[in-house]
Amino acid sequence: MSTRISSALAAVLILTGCSADPRSSAGSGNSEFDNALAQASSDAEDDGRIVCAPAGNAAFSRQCTLDRVQSAEGLILTVHKPDGGFRRLLVVKDGRGVIAADGAEPAKVTIVDDHQIEVAIGGDRFRLPATMKGKDAKATK
């Protein structure tokens, strides 16, 4: 039995060796696969961190982390700041993107580009991935 497993493993390794290297500039020819691979690689390099500028920091840097939890209200994003503080955001589907989940301070959302929004709450600023529904999407409060 171990001979069959070894043979199967060798066949898989040989076939894998013959496939195109997904990191090559030519890619696989499947743009969805190539995009997913590039995103996965980027996410791994980022070590799960997002770009933020906590209160008191003028410049953005990749120093905050993001947790996602589905709740009865909807998807809750918890952004953890390097000082141990955090902000909870509720993803809404009414065109605003996110709102402050706790409601103490309002979240101001600004569109950065087609795939990113900036959320400002009480001096903290976070850049989050986003999907825009229309090309004419406007920044909201």
C-alpha positions as CSV (number, residue, x, y, z in Angstrom):
1,M,0.0,0.0,0.0
2,S,2.8,2.4,0.8
3,T,4.2,1.8,-2.7
4,R,0.9,3.0,-4.2
5,I,0.9,6.1,-2.1
6,S,4.5,6.8,-3.0
7,S,3.8,6.4,-6.7
8,A,0.7,8.6,-6.5
9,L,2.7,11.3,-4.6
10,A,5.5,11.1,-7.2
11,A,3.0,11.5,-10.0
12,V,1.5,14.5,-8.4
13,L,4.9,16.1,-7.9
14,I,5.9,15.4,-11.5
15,L,2.6,17.0,-12.8
16,T,3.1,19.9,-10.4
17,G,6.6,20.4,-11.7
18,C,5.3,20.6,-15.3
19,S,2.7,23.3,-14.6
20,A,3.5,26.9,-15.2
21,D,5.0,28.8,-12.2
22,P,2.1,31.0,-10.9
23,R,4.6,33.7,-10.0
24,S,5.8,34.1,-13.5
25,S,4.9,37.2,-15.4
26,A,3.1,35.2,-18.1
27,G,0.5,33.9,-15.6
28,S,-1.9,31.1,-16.2
29,G,-4.1,32.8,-18.8
30,N,-7.0,32.7,-16.3
31,S,-7.3,36.3,-15.1
32,E,-9.6,35.4,-12.1
33,F,-7.1,32.8,-10.9
34,D,-4.1,35.2,-11.5
35,N,-5.9,38.0,-9.6
36,A,-6.8,35.6,-6.7
37,L,-3.2,34.4,-6.6
38,A,-1.8,37.9,-6.6
39,Q,-4.3,38.9,-3.8
40,A,-3.4,35.8,-1.7
41,S,0.3,36.6,-2.1
42,S,-0.2,40.2,-1.2
43,D,-2.3,39.2,1.9
44,A,0.4,36.9,3.0
45,E,3.1,39.6,2.6
46,D,0.9,42.0,4.6
47,D,0.7,39.5,7.5
48,G,-3.0,40.2,7.9
49,R,-2.4,43.9,8.6
50,I,-4.3,46.9,7.1
51,V,-3.2,50.4,6.4
52,C,-4.2,52.8,9.2
53,A,-3.3,56.1,10.8
54,P,-4.4,56.0,14.5
55,A,-5.1,59.3,16.2
56,G,-1.9,61.3,16.5
57,N,-0.3,59.7,13.4
58,A,-0.2,61.8,10.3
59,A,1.1,59.1,8.0
60,F,-0.6,55.8,7.1
61,S,1.3,52.5,7.7
62,R,0.4,48.9,7.7
63,Q,0.0,48.4,11.5
64,C,-3.6,47.6,12.3
65,T,-5.4,44.2,12.1
66,L,-8.9,43.4,11.1
67,D,-11.3,40.8,12.4
68,R,-14.6,39.9,10.7
69,V,-17.5,38.4,12.6
70,Q,-21.0,37.7,11.3
71,S,-23.6,38.8,13.9
72,A,-27.4,39.2,14.0
73,E,-27.0,42.8,12.9
74,G,-24.7,41.9,10.0
75,L,-21.0,41.7,9.4
76,I,-19.0,43.4,12.2
77,L,-15.4,44.5,11.4
78,T,-13.2,45.1,14.4
79,V,-10.1,47.1,13.6
80,H,-7.3,46.6,16.3
81,K,-4.9,49.5,16.7
82,P,-1.3,49.0,17.7
83,D,-1.9,50.6,21.1
84,G,-4.5,47.9,22.0
85,G,-7.5,50.1,21.2
86,F,-10.1,49.0,18.7
87,R,-13.0,50.3,16.6
88,R,-16.0,48.2,15.7
89,L,-17.7,48.8,12.3
90,L,-20.9,47.4,10.9
91,V,-21.0,46.8,7.2
92,V,-24.3,48.2,5.8
93,K,-25.8,47.6,2.4
94,D,-27.5,51.0,1.9
95,G,-24.5,52.6,0.0
96,R,-22.7,54.0,3.0
97,G,-20.2,51.1,3.3
98,V,-19.7,50.9,7.1
99,I,-21.0,52.7,10.2
100,A,-19.8,52.8,13.7
101,A,-21.1,49.6,15.3
102,D,-21.1,51.2,18.8
103,G,-22.6,54.5,17.7
104,A,-20.6,56.6,20.1
105,E,-18.8,58.5,17.4
106,P,-19.9,58.5,13.7
107,A,-17.8,57.0,11.0
108,K,-17.0,59.2,8.1
109,V,-16.4,57.1,4.9
110,T,-14.5,58.4,1.9
111,I,-13.9,56.5,-1.3
112,V,-10.2,56.2,-2.0
113,D,-10.4,54.2,-5.2
114,D,-12.4,51.5,-6.9
115,H,-11.4,48.9,-4.3
116,Q,-10.7,50.9,-1.1
117,I,-12.5,53.2,1.3
118,E,-11.1,55.3,4.1
119,V,-13.0,55.3,7.4
120,A,-12.4,58.1,10.0
121,I,-13.6,57.8,13.5
122,G,-12.5,60.2,16.3
123,G,-9.1,60.9,14.9
124,D,-8.4,57.3,13.8
125,R,-8.2,56.6,10.0
126,F,-8.4,53.2,8.4
127,R,-8.1,52.0,4.8
128,L,-10.4,49.1,4.1
129,P,-11.0,47.0,1.0
130,A,-14.3,47.7,-0.6
131,T,-16.4,46.8,-3.7
132,M,-18.1,49.8,-5.3
133,K,-21.5,49.0,-6.8
134,G,-21.5,51.9,-9.3
135,K,-18.9,54.0,-11.0
136,D,-20.7,57.1,-9.8
137,A,-20.5,56.2,-6.1
138,K,-20.1,59.2,-3.9
139,A,-18.4,59.6,-0.5
140,T,-20.9,59.5,2.4
141,K,-21.1,60.3,6.1
